[in-house]
Amino acid sequence: MEFEAFSPSELAAYLKRIPVVSALLGDGELEVVEVGDGNLNYVYFVSNAAAPQRSVVVKQAPPFLRLVGDAWPLRRERMEREVAALRRFGALCPQHVPQVYHADSGLYLMVIQRLASHRVLRGGLIDGIVYPRLAEHMASYLARTLFFGSDLYLAPDAKKAAVAADINSELCKITEDLVFTFPFGEHPSNAYSAALPAAAIARLREHEPLRVAAAQMKWAFMNHAETLVHGDLHTGSIMVNETDTYVIDPEFAFYGPIGFDVGALLANLLLAYYAQDWHERRRGRDPQVYQGWLLDQAVLVWNGFAEKFAGLWRGHERDSGRAFVGGAADAPAAEAFRQRFMQRLFADTLGFAGCKMIRRIVGMAKVADITRIADDAVRAQIEVRCLRLAEALLVQRDAFASIGEVVELTARLRAQPGFDA
């Protein structure tokens, strides 16, 4: 049967038949607005016309990639995986994950909490808004969701069963192609500014160390089933205000590398950093002030995540009396292994960040931080800086000793216009 999206009246009638949702929305007429601007699904805001504060979000999966249409079919079961991920992450971190009120496996639809007093983080960053609790909240979310899904916490049999039950091969294939493969060769899905220097594109296709590093990260993505990750944690998947932070849209969730989510978030903060040379100047402000705040967020996210993740790890080993390496939890070997683990995790995080940045410059599905730059020459200059940093993060990922070194390089590259082939 051919898919047809809900009409407003059809969706309103459907929701009134769901007791838990009907109780949330109350009696009376419902207003339904389709607001989906994402790549995958249809999204609706539904509210009581007489009491707009009584509202929910409805999300439904069509049998195709919405960004492309029927030419890219997808199984609708992805919605069931997103519901499961929201519930799992919500159990671990309820203060940063919206509630799922209802899920319909037959219609591949869910009804979730509407964050009416929040906005998408990417839009807030483009507008130069400071969110004082963003880094603290995201560090906590990342530490809790990534630690408690890993072998560092779960019993081995429970972890293996979870991995077997959460294979998300179809959406993983999208990431494998669009993030790790297509941007490094000629492919119809690639799209980039006409002003971007040809040498920048050629480097992605011809510079062997960069291509090898990207392949290494692709291998890690495909084979390192370390924990349940969100899988698409960009600034468009985060809702914020001055006091709250929520993570949404985990349809790409799967068991993958711990560093993938952290790297994706850092990549988006670094893209936003470079883009502010346009956005802040357009507002008549010195961009370095807000750019300094963005770099602070990158530092606070990584350092906060690393501290909280290691703290959860130490606490679990202390409570269980047993270290992952075997023997006593307070043995020197336990801390030595933890330090090496976190060092490797940092390198992975940087490598994934580099791949994510490159994808957003030359691949499908870009970020508004960059695409809203109206001056083609300025946009190309900013994109070149992004590509330079991305290459350094990928190729030199094992050489960075701290996130401080990363932000120092980020700021240094901002002062280097042009592109050296």
N, C-alpha and C positions, 0 to 999 in steps of 0.2 A: 504494500500500500504506500502511495506517495505521501511524504511527510508534509503536513500543513501546520504552521505555527498557530497557537491559540489566538482567536479574536478576543478583544477585551470582555465581551459578554460571555463567551464560552468559559474563559478562565474564572471570571467572577462566579458563575454558576457552579463550576467545579469546586472552588474553594468553600463555598457555602455548604457543601455536602460533607466537608471534613470537619468533624466536631472540634478538634483542638485548634484548628485554624479559624473556624467560624467564631469560636469564643474569643480569640485574640483580636479579631477584626471588629466584632460587634455587629449589631443589627443595622440595617439600612443599606443604601447604595454603596457599591464599591467602585473606586476609580482605579483603572488599570492603565499603566504606561509602560511600553516596551522601551528599555533603556540600554539594551545590550550593545556595547561597542567593542566587545572582545573578538577573539579569533575563532572561538569554538561554539558558544552556546547562545540561546535566547535568554534574556534576563528581563524580568518585569518588576516594577514597583506597584504594589497593591495597597491601597489605603481606604479607610472609611471616609466617605465624602463629608460626613458631618463631624467627624473626629479624626483629622489627618494624622494625629500622633499614633493612632492605632493602625499599624502598617506592617507589612512583611515584604520579603523579596522572594520571588519565584524564579527558579532557574530550570531550564529544560534543554536536554541534549538532542539536537537534530542528528540525522544519520550521515552527516558530512561535516567537513571543516568549514565553519561559517565564513571564514575569511576568503575561501576559494569557491565554495559552493559544491554542487553535485559532482564536479570533476575530482574531488578528493573525498571519497566516502570514508566514514568512520563508524565503528560499532557504537551503539548508544549505551552499551553497558558501562561506558566510562563514567556515567553519572553515578552508578552504584559505587564505584571506587571512590569518587569524590565524597559521597555521603559517608562512607566508611572512614575515610581519612579525616574529615571534619570531626566526626565523633571521637576518633582516636586522639587527635590533637587537642580537641576540646576537653577530653578527660584529663589530659596531662597539663593543659594550660588554659583553663576556662576563661580567665580574664583577658585572653588575647585571641580567642576564636569564637565566631558567632555560633549561636545555638541552631541546631537543626530541629524544626518543629514537626516536619512531616516529610516522608519520602515515598514515592510511588514508583515501584520497579516496573510496572506495566507501561507507564507513560514516560519513564526515565526523567522524572521531575522531582524537585525538592523545594520545600518552603523553609526559609531560614530567617533568622533575626535581621531586621533592617536597621542599619546603623545610620539613622537619619541625621544625627548631629555630627557625623564624621564625613570626611572627604577622602578621595583617593590620594595617597601620598604623592604620587608623581605630579599631580596638578598643584599640590601645595608647594612642592620643591620648585617647580617652574615659576610659581608666583613669589618665591623668595620668603616663604613663611618658616619661622623657627618653631620646631616642636620639641619642647624641653625634655620630654620623657621618652622620645623615640628610641634612642640608642639603648637605654636601660631596658625598655620593654622588649625590643627585638633581641637583645642579648639573652634575656630570660627565656623568651619563646624558643630561640634556637637551641639553647643549652638543654632545656627540658625535653623538647620533642626529639632531638637527635640522640641524647644520652639514653633515654628510657626505651628506645627502639633498638638498641644495639646489644651486641654480645657482652658488653661491659656490665650490663644490667640483667638482661634476660637469660634464663636458663637456656643452654644450647638447643635442646629439643624444641622449646617454645619459639626461639628465634628462627630455626629452620622451618618450622611449620608456618610461621608468619610470612617468611620469604616465599614459600611455595604458594601461599594463598593470595599473595599480592603482586603477582606478575602483571605488569601493565605494558605489554609488548607493543601495542599499537601506538600509544602516546610516547613511549620511550623511543620508538623508531622516528617519530617526528623530531625529537631532540637530537638523536644521533645524526640525522640528516641535516637539519637546519642550523644546528649549533656547531657540530664537529666536522662536517663533511663538505656540504655545498659551498660555504663561504671561502673555502680554500681551493676552489676550482671553478670552472665555467659551468654554470647551471642556470636554467631559466628562472628559478625562484630568486636568484640574486638580484638586488636592485640597489643602486647607489646614486648619489648626486653626480650630475654630469661634470661638475666642477672639481670633483675629487681627482687628484693627479693620477695619471695612468700608472706611474711608478708605485703608488700605494697599492693598487690592485695587483700589479705584477708581483709585488713582494709576497703577498699572500699565496700566490700560485707557484712561486719559484724559489723562495728562500727556504732552503732545506731545514735548518734548525727550527724554524717556526712551524713548518709542516709536520716535522717529527714530533715536536712538543704537543701539537694539537692532536696527533694520532695517539700519543700516550694518554692524554686526558680522555679521549674517546674510549680507549681500552678500559681505563679506570671507571668511567661512567657505566660501561656495559657489564663489567665483571665484579666490581667491588660492592657487593650487597651488604653494606655495613649497618644501615639503619633505615627506617622509614623516613623518606625525605618528602618535602612539599613538592619539589620537582620543577617549580616555576616561580620562585620567590623574587619577583621584581617589584619595583615600587608601584606598579599598577595593581599588585595583589595585596596591598596593605592599606587599611583604612585608618585615619588618624583624626584626632583633635588635640587640644593642648594637654589633655589629661589621659586619654585612652589610645590604645593601639590594637588593631585587630588584623589578623591575617586571614585572607579569604582565598577562594578559588584553587584548592589543591587537586585539580583534576589530573595533574601529571604525577601524583604521588606514587612512589614505588620504593622498593628497597635498593638503595644506591649509596654512593660515597657520602660520608658525613660532611665533607667540605663543599658539596655541590650547592646546598642552600645558602651557606655562608658566602661562598664566592659569588653567587648570583646577586645577593643583596649588595655586596661591596661593589660589584661591577656597576650597578645602577647608581650608586652614590657617586662613583667616579665619573660616569657619563654626565650626571647632573652637574658635577663640579666644573667640567670644561664648558658645558652649555651655558653656564651663568655668565660667561664673558659676553654673551649676546643679551640674555634676558635682563640682567641687572643694569647693563648700560642703557638698554632701551627704556628702563624705568628712571634713568638719570641718577643711578646710584653707583658707587664704587663696588665692583663685583668681588673684590678681595675679601670684604667683610663676610658676605654670605658664603663665599667659597671656603673661607677659614672654618666656618661652622660645619660645612659639609665634610671637610677633611677630619674635623674633630669627631663627627659621627662615625666615620670609618674606623678611626682609632678606638672609639668607645665601644662600637659593636664588636670588633674582633677581641679586644682585651677583655671586655665584659663577658662575652661568650666563653672565651678560653678559661677565664677564672671560674665562672659558674659551672662549666662542663667538668673541669678538673675537680671542683669542689663536690659536685654530685658523685663523681667517681670515687674520690677519697672517702666520702661519707658512706657510700654503699659498701666499700671494702672494709671499712672500720666496723660497720654494723654487722656484716656477715662474718668478719674475722678471717677473711680469705682474700688474697690478692689474685688478680687475673694471671699473674706469672706463676702462681702457686706459692704456697707457704704463707707466712704471716703478712698481714696487711701493712704492717709498719716496717717491713724489711726494706733495706736500701734499694734492692732490685726493683721493688714495686714503684718507687718514685722515679728511678732511672728510666724504667720502661715508659712511665707516664710522660716524662719530659720528651723522650724520643717520639712517642706517639703524637704529641701535640705539635712537635716540630714538623713531622711528616704531614699532619693535618693542615698546618699553615701553608705548606708548599702546595698541597692539593687545592686549597682554597684559592690561592693566587692563580694557579693554572686554570681553574674553572672560571674565575673572574675574567681572565684574559680572553678565553673563548667566547664568553657571553658578550663582552664588549665588541669583539670583532663581528659577531653575528648581528648585533644591533646597528652596525654601520653599513655592512655590505649585504646582509641577508634579508630574508622575508621578515615582516613584523618588526618594525622599528620602534623607537621611543619618541614620544612627542617632545621631550627635552631637546632633541636634535632636529626633528622634522619641522618644528615651529620656527626655526631660525630662517627668516625670510631672505636674508642676504646670502646668495649662493657662495660667494667667495669667503665670507666669514664662516659659514657652515663647513665648507671644505677644510678650512684651516683648523677648526675645532675637531673635525673628524680625523684629521691626520694626527693630531695630538692624542686622541683616543686610541688610534691604531698603534702609535708608537708605545704608549704605556701598556696596551694589551700585549704587544709582542714581548716587552720586557717581563711582564708578569708570567707569561708562558715560558719563555726560553730560560729566564734566570730565576725561576720560582724557588729553586733550592738554595739560592745565594742570599735571599733576603732573611735577615735575622729577626726582624720585627716589623710590625705594621707602621712604626714610625719611619722606617727606611722607605716603605712604599709611598707614604704621603709626601716625603721629601722629594722623591723622584717625580711624583705627580705634579707637584708645584714647579719643579725645575723644568719639566717638559712644557709647561704652559708658556714659558718664556722663549720657546724655540719655534718660530714660525717656519712654514715651508715643509718640504719633505726631501730627505736625502735618500736616494735610491741606493 
